[in-house]
Amino acid sequence: MCTARFNSRRRMLRLAFRAAPAAAIAALIAGCPTGTPATPTWQLPLRNLPAGLLSISGTAADNVIAVGADPGDGGGPLVLNYDGQSWRRLNTGASDDLWWISDRAIDGAFYMGGEGGLILRFDLASKSFERFATPGNQTIFGVWGENSGNVFAVGGSVDEPDTSGVIWRFDGSNWRVEDLSSIEPAGFPVAFKVWGQSENAIYVCGARGLILEFDGTAWRRLDSTTTRTLFTVHGNESLVVASGGAQSGVLVERSAAAFANVTPSGLLQMNGVFVPSTGNAVAVGLEGAVAFRADGAWQAQETGLDLDSLVDYHAAWVDPDGGVWAVGGNIAGEPRTDGVVAYYGRATIGSALE
């Protein structure tokens, strides 16, 4: 979906990251999303999984959920739950890839979206999955909700990037198509993610620099300052960030009335971004690239992790303790394989997989 490879150029960009002065990196670590721990470290608790992982979320550092591709072993998409000690695979009862999980629990449940119009609800109390009837078979790349009576899912077809975008809205009973024909009569570009500051300030990003905003009543298209693909949008009450690119990266921010391009020089393609309610934002992307936002500016981070050259990060999450999580794998082609989970923080993350 989002990791076409031009290896020679990517390698040059990656080397540009490695040239960052040690003093700058040290200063960045001191202001990283984990606060100011004495010895925060990067870890790679899981690697070489049978399927790539595409999204991660949770309620705490000891209740983490990662979702991903279907390894084709009859067990459905790879969904892993970490309890603070070990990882356990969950059986969704579905098949095909899962592309996203909601950035937080929505009234006691996580919502997941994937291929063929797949949307699942995972109830935290019962540990059970519910599959919804949906109004189409487009791939759902993103899902977000303010509450269980107001959930949004977005997607489309990458084979029709200019006009296949869809937005579905769940009212607690049914999923319905949002009609954007008044502002995009020929159809809008494939949508990759949705996120909201509230139910009256919801953002959708996608191909061709797409950013849409919903004010609780109507949708409108915003100027994103770029025509490049934006894969993920996230934020907090004062900041909205969208990440993307193609080989090289792009980051745009809205902190006032308009978006601005804030991409630092040499940035690799950033597939995922997460902005915690407090602390610094994190973006992740090609070849295990990571960037932190500190003091209002984005800077690359040297992780020191020994990742395979074909492994890219697809998504990030920051837990309530400030720990940074990233997931990915060999996700450029099909099947998507070699899933990884990375972590940066003070906790020691278990690597046992049941």
C-alpha positions in Angstrom: 0.0 0.0 0.0 2.6 2.6 1.0 6.1 1.3 0.7 7.2 1.2 -2.9 11.0 0.7 -3.0 13.7 2.7 -4.6 16.5 1.3 -2.6 19.5 3.4 -3.7 17.7 6.6 -2.9 16.4 5.3 0.3 19.8 4.3 1.4 21.2 7.8 0.8 18.4 9.3 2.8 19.0 6.9 5.6 22.7 7.8 5.7 21.7 11.4 6.0 19.9 10.5 9.2 23.0 8.7 10.5 25.0 11.9 10.1 23.1 13.8 12.8 25.5 15.1 15.4 25.7 13.1 18.6 25.0 16.2 20.7 21.7 16.8 18.8 20.6 13.2 19.3 21.4 13.3 23.0 19.4 16.5 23.4 16.5 14.9 21.5 16.6 11.8 23.8 16.4 14.1 26.8 13.1 15.4 25.5 11.7 12.2 24.2 8.1 11.0 24.7 9.1 9.0 27.8 9.8 12.1 29.8 13.3 12.2 31.3 14.1 8.6 32.5 17.6 7.8 33.5 18.0 5.0 31.0 15.3 4.8 28.3 16.3 2.1 25.8 15.2 0.8 22.4 14.1 -2.9 22.4 12.9 -5.3 19.7 10.8 -7.8 21.7 9.3 -9.4 18.6 10.8 -9.9 15.2 10.4 -12.4 12.2 6.7 -12.9 12.9 4.9 -14.8 10.2 3.0 -11.6 9.1 3.7 -7.9 9.1 2.1 -5.9 11.9 0.3 -2.7 10.6 -1.2 -1.0 13.7 -0.8 -0.9 17.5 -2.9 0.5 20.4 -3.8 -0.4 23.9 -5.0 0.9 27.3 -1.7 0.6 29.1 1.8 -0.7 28.8 0.5 -4.1 30.1 -2.5 -4.2 27.8 -1.2 -3.7 24.2 -2.9 -4.9 21.0 -1.2 -5.1 17.6 -2.9 -6.1 14.4 -1.6 -7.0 11.0 -1.7 -9.2 7.9 -3.0 -12.6 7.5 -0.1 -15.1 7.5 -2.3 -17.7 5.7 -2.1 -20.3 8.4 -5.8 -20.6 8.9 -5.8 -18.5 12.0 -6.9 -15.3 10.3 -5.1 -11.9 10.6 -2.3 -11.7 13.1 -3.6 -10.0 16.3 -1.4 -10.0 19.3 -2.2 -9.0 22.9 0.5 -8.1 25.4 -0.3 -8.4 29.1 3.0 -7.0 30.5 4.7 -10.4 30.5 4.0 -12.2 27.3 2.2 -12.0 24.0 -0.8 -14.0 23.0 -2.4 -14.4 19.6 -6.1 -13.7 19.4 -8.5 -15.5 17.1 -10.7 -12.9 15.4 -12.8 -15.4 13.4 -12.1 -13.4 10.3 -9.6 -13.7 7.4 -7.6 -11.2 5.3 -5.4 -8.4 6.5 -6.3 -5.9 9.3 -4.9 -2.5 8.5 -5.8 -0.5 11.6 -7.0 -0.5 15.2 -8.6 2.6 16.9 -6.1 4.7 18.8 -7.9 4.0 22.1 -10.7 2.0 23.5 -14.2 3.3 22.5 -16.7 2.6 25.2 -14.8 -0.5 26.3 -13.9 -1.9 22.9 -11.4 -1.5 20.1 -12.5 -1.2 16.5 -10.4 -2.7 13.7 -10.6 -2.3 9.9 -9.2 -4.2 7.0 -9.5 -5.7 3.6 -12.9 -6.4 1.9 -14.8 -3.9 4.0 -13.8 -5.8 7.2 -14.6 -4.0 10.5 -14.3 -5.8 13.8 -15.2 -4.8 17.4 -13.1 -6.3 20.1 -14.8 -6.2 23.5 -12.2 -5.8 26.3 -14.4 -7.3 29.0 -15.5 -10.4 27.2 -12.3 -10.7 25.0 -14.7 -11.4 22.1 -14.8 -10.2 18.5 -17.9 -8.9 16.6 -17.9 -8.6 12.9 -20.1 -5.9 11.4 -22.1 -5.8 8.2 -20.7 -3.0 6.2 -21.9 -1.0 3.1 -19.0 -2.0 0.8 -16.0 -4.1 0.1 -13.3 -1.4 -0.1 -10.3 -1.8 2.1 -10.7 0.0 5.4 -7.3 1.6 6.2 -8.4 3.6 9.3 -11.0 3.8 12.0 -11.7 6.2 14.9 -14.6 7.1 17.1 -15.6 9.5 19.9 -18.1 6.9 21.3 -19.8 3.7 20.2 -22.6 5.7 18.6 -20.3 7.8 16.5 -17.5 5.8 14.8 -15.8 6.6 11.5 -14.0 4.2 9.0 -12.2 5.3 5.9 -10.6 3.5 3.0 -10.8 2.9 -0.8 -8.9 1.0 -3.4 -5.2 1.7 -4.1 -5.9 0.6 -7.7 -8.1 3.7 -8.1 -6.2 6.2 -5.9 -7.9 9.4 -7.3 -11.6 8.6 -6.9 -12.2 5.5 -4.8 -12.2 7.1 -1.3 -14.9 6.1 1.1 -16.0 7.3 4.6 -18.4 5.2 6.6 -20.1 6.3 9.8 -21.5 4.0 12.5 -24.5 5.2 14.6 -24.5 2.4 17.1 -26.6 0.2 14.9 -25.6 0.5 11.3 -22.7 1.6 9.1 -23.7 4.1 6.4 -21.8 5.8 3.6 -21.0 9.5 4.1 -22.0 11.5 1.0 -19.3 13.9 -0.1 -20.7 14.4 -3.6 -21.3 18.1 -3.0 -17.6 18.8 -2.5 -16.1 15.9 -4.5 -18.6 15.2 -7.2 -16.2 12.9 -9.2 -15.1 11.1 -6.0 -12.3 11.8 -3.7 -8.8 10.1 -3.3 -8.4 6.9 -1.4 -8.5 7.8 2.3 -6.0 6.2 4.6 -6.7 7.4 8.2 -9.2 9.3 10.3 -8.8 10.9 13.6 -10.7 13.6 15.6 -10.1 16.1 18.3 -13.8 15.7 19.1 -16.9 14.7 17.2 -17.0 18.2 15.9 -13.4 18.3 14.6 -12.6 15.2 12.6 -9.8 14.8 10.1 -9.3 12.4 7.2 -6.1 12.1 5.2 -5.2 10.2 2.1 -3.7 10.1 -1.4 -2.8 13.3 -3.4 -2.4 15.2 -0.2 -6.0 14.7 0.8 -7.2 16.3 4.1 -10.9 16.5 4.8 -12.4 18.1 8.0 -15.8 17.4 9.5 -17.3 20.0 11.9 -20.1 17.8 13.1 -22.4 19.0 10.4 -20.6 19.1 7.1 -17.3 18.0 5.4 -14.9 20.4 3.7 -11.6 19.9 2.0 -8.5 21.7 3.5 -5.3 22.8 1.9 -2.7 20.3 3.2 0.2 22.2 1.5 1.2 19.0 -0.3 0.0 16.8 -3.1 2.0 13.8 -1.7 0.2 10.9 -0.1 -0.6 11.4 3.6 -0.9 8.0 5.3 -1.8 8.9 8.9 -3.3 11.8 10.8 -3.3 12.2 14.6 -3.1 14.9 17.2 -4.2 16.2 20.5 -6.3 19.2 21.7 -3.8 21.7 20.3 -2.0 20.0 17.4 -2.9 18.0 14.3 -0.1 16.2 12.4 -0.3 14.2 9.1 2.6 12.0 7.9 3.4 10.5 4.5 5.5 10.8 1.4 7.0 8.4 -1.1 10.6 7.2 -0.3 11.3 10.7 1.1 8.9 11.9 3.8 6.5 14.7 4.5 5.0 16.0 7.7 2.3 18.7 7.9 0.9 20.3 11.0 -2.1 22.3 11.9 -1.7 24.2 15.2 -3.8 27.2 14.3 -6.0 28.0 11.3 -4.0 26.3 8.5 -1.7 23.4 7.8 2.0 24.1 7.3 4.8 21.8 5.9 7.3 21.1 8.7 9.3 18.4 7.0 12.9 18.3 8.2 15.7 17.8 5.6 16.5 14.2 4.8 13.3 12.7 6.3 12.4 9.2 5.1 8.8 8.3 4.2 6.8 8.4 7.4 3.9 5.9 7.4 2.6 6.5 10.9 2.4 9.3 13.4 1.1 9.5 17.0 0.6 12.6 19.1 0.1 11.9 22.9 -2.1 14.2 25.0 1.1 15.3 26.7 4.7 14.8 25.7 6.3 14.7 22.3 4.9 13.2 19.1 6.6 10.3 17.2 6.6 9.4 13.5 7.8 6.1 12.0 8.5 4.9 8.5 10.8 3.2 6.0 13.7 1.1 7.1 12.9 1.5 10.8 13.2 5.3 10.6 11.9 7.2 13.7 11.5 10.9 14.3 10.5 12.7 17.5 8.9 16.1 17.8 10.7 18.0 20.5 10.4 21.8 21.3 8.2 22.2 18.2 10.5 20.6 15.7 11.0 17.2 14.2 14.3 15.4 14.4 15.4 11.9 13.3 16.2 9.3 16.0 19.0 6.7 15.9 17.5 3.6 17.5 20.5 1.2 17.1 18.1 -1.7 16.4 19.3 -4.3 14.0 16.4 -4.5 11.6 16.4 -6.3 8.3 16.8 -3.8 5.4 13.3 -4.8 4.1 11.6 -4.0 7.4 9.6 -0.8 7.5 7.5 0.6 10.4 3.9 1.2 9.6 2.4 2.6 12.8 3.3 4.0 16.3 1.6 4.4 19.6 2.6 6.1 22.9 1.3 4.4 26.0 0.1 6.3 29.1 3.5 5.8 30.7 5.2 7.5 27.8 6.6 4.3 26.2 6.9 4.5 22.4 5.8 1.5 20.4 6.3 0.9 16.7 5.1 -2.0 14.5 5.9 -3.1 10.9 7.5 -5.7 8.9 8.2 -6.5 5.2 5.0 -4.7 4.2 5.9 -3.5 0.8 4.6 -6.5 -1.1 2.4 -9.5 -0.7 2.4 -11.5 1.4 3.3 -9.1 4.1 5.8 -10.9 6.4 8.5 -10.5 9.0 6.4 -8.6 11.6 8.2 -6.7 14.3 7.4 -4.9 17.5 9.8 -2.2 18.8 9.7 -0.3 22.0 11.4 2.8 23.5 11.1 3.5 27.2 12.0 2.4 30.7 10.0 -0.9 30.9 11.5 -4.3 29.9 9.1 -5.8 27.3 8.6 -9.5 27.2 9.3 -11.5 24.1 7.5 -14.7 24.8 4.7 -15.5 22.3 2.1 -18.0 23.3 
